[in-house]
Amino acid sequence: MSSGMTAERPHFTAVSSSVRQLFQLLKCINFAQKAHVRISSEGLRFAVEESRVIQGIVFLEHALFSSYIYSASIVEHADEDDDDDDNTIVFQISLTALLETLQIFGVNDVKDRWTSRESAYSGTAGSLARGSSATPFGNRALGVTGMCRLSYAAKGEPLCVVIEESGITTTCEMVTYEPDYQDEIPLQRDALAMKIIMRSHWLYDAFTELSSTSPSRLTIEASPSAPYLVFSSTGPLGSATIEFSKDQQLLETFQVPKRTVNSYKHSLIKAASRAMQIATKVSIRGDDQGVLSLQFMIELEGGGVSFIDFRFVPLLPEEGEEDEDNEEGHDDDMGEAAPQD
């Protein structure tokens, strides 16, 4: 039980005017049971990983909450003997239980409302076009918004979730666990092999088309010369390839100094399909080691944005594939100059 002092002065308290907004964002990383939570003065960070080959991170900036109180002085005093060099609160919770709590009053899934967009290849931007007043987190899509209050009294205490909607208040205390030591899957930002920004629903349409072959792996090829960006897959039902030109109407940003080819487990990329579907833009980055980052920008009601970052470890090259790629990569290095920023 919490002492009177900790109850009066909790380490952390935040209020959101839309419980459904929190639910939809956290649902995007619902591919593992537990989430690693980090609370700081900047906001809340939820991280989920599986077998060190996939990681999903949702960051909720403090400005997204109508009220956000983080008692840094209390945390610093309470953890002054800890080895942590940053002033943050860290613990683990059951993501499954948190999502069940957030939808206790029922949440309309917006998934089907955003599947009738026109094809990316017709040149239209669909329902999430720039300047569109409709967003998957708008009141029209989500219905009545409920208030959600999160609080954390002290280390070892439960995370308290209070939800109010239509005059009904529900309070849930969620057990917190000691965090496992967890580092991010490293992405070498100073050694990027590609950086591409495009409309997220175009990536979603391409991924959906490739999934029709029931593939086990998805291959991404980027090159400074045509074909510039290629997604391909092979499965028991056949093979499929989708190419994107370097047209700025398709690829807002295209920075690829040399040809790069990497393959990833299709089922892992599929874990990002929900974020892929509701996001406005996606930043596709890959480093020299083949680590892939898909960072999604999601527009929220009121003009705010939130980011969800997925990282994937590549599959090992098949026999003979690595030598072929290295030879082709050598030719590219000889014949192509790196594009200017």
Disulfide bonds with the S-S distance in Angstrom:
none
